[in-house]
Every structure is written in C-alpha cells, then in structure tokens.
Amino acid sequence: MFKDFFIKNFRSNKSISHEEAEDIKQEIGRLEDDTKLREAQIIKLQKLVINDPVHETRYNKRIQIHFRIIDDNQNRIEELKMKLLNN
C-alpha cells in the first residue's frame, strides 16, 4: 500500500545518469530471465518428486533453494525499480 502511494507521488530529482539507468534495466532483465528459468526448474523438480519418490528429499531441498533465490531476485527487482524512479 505504501509502495503504491510512494510511486504515485514521487518526484524525481534526476540523480541517476542515463548510462546507469540502462545498466539497471539490463540487470532487471537478467533477474527476470533467471526467475523464469528457476520457475521452470521448480516445475520439473515437482514432477520428479512425484515420479521418483526415492530422492524426494533431495528434490525438495533444490525446490526450496530455487524458491529462496526467486524471492531474493524479486526483492532486488523491486529495489532496482524504485531506484529507477529517480531517472
């Protein structure tokens, strides 16, 4: 709720250069691509949990790691988007 209010009412002071803004956009793109790949891996691992219950714990650990990294990526994307508001 506060984030939406902040985005709507924020006034930029243009403290980010054009080159830095491009770098930030590229990093956001890389993070989004990484998130998509990890989501695909999670789907594959969930199928393996069902088809190969012998190694279920190993697959579940990998799934948890992917979820943690996806969460970190999403937090970083939000942080970068807020930083881009200053452009």
N, C-alpha and C positions, 0 to 999 in steps of 0.2 A: 504494500500500500504506500509506504513512504517512498519507495524507489520510483513508483509511477508518478507520484506528486513531484518528486525531485526532477525527474526527466522533463516533465511538462513545464516546469517553472525555472529551469536552469538557464542562466545567461552565460554564454561562453566569453572567456577573456582571451581566447586565441593564444594560449600558451604552448600549443603543440605545433611543431613545424609540419609542412606538407610531407616531407620525407618520413618523419616519424609516424605520421598518420598512416602512410602507406605500409610501413613495417608492421604496425599494429593490425591493420586489416589483413595482411598476409598471415600473421600469427593466428588471428581468429579463424581464418580459413583452414590452416593446418590443424588447429584444435578441433574444428568441426569435422574434418575428414577423419581424424584419429578417433573421434567419438563414434562416427558411423561404422568404422572398421571394428571397433570394440563391441558395438551392439550386435554386429553380425557374428562375431566370435561367441558372444553370450548365447545367441540362438543355437549355434552349432553345439556348444557345450551342454546346453539344456537337453538337446536331442541325445547326446552321448550319455547323459545321466540316465535317461530312460532306457536306451539300448544296451548300455554296458554298466550295469549296477555294481560290478566288481570294483571299479575305480571311481565310484560315486564321490567319495570324499575328495579325491584329487580334483575332479571336475568342479565340485562346489567351491573349493578354495580358489581355483582360477576364476570362477564366476565372480566371487567376492572381490578379488583383486581388480577385475575389469570394472565392476560397479564403483569401486573406490576411485579409480583413475578417471572414469567418466564424470563422477561428481567433482573431482578436482578440476577437470577440463571445463565443466560448466561454470564453476566459480571463477576461474581465470577468464573465461569469455565475458562474463558479466562485468568483471573488473576492467577489462580492456574496453568494453563498450562504454562504460562510464568515463573512462579516460578519453575516449574519442569525442565525447560531448564537448570537450574543450577545444575542439578543432574549428 
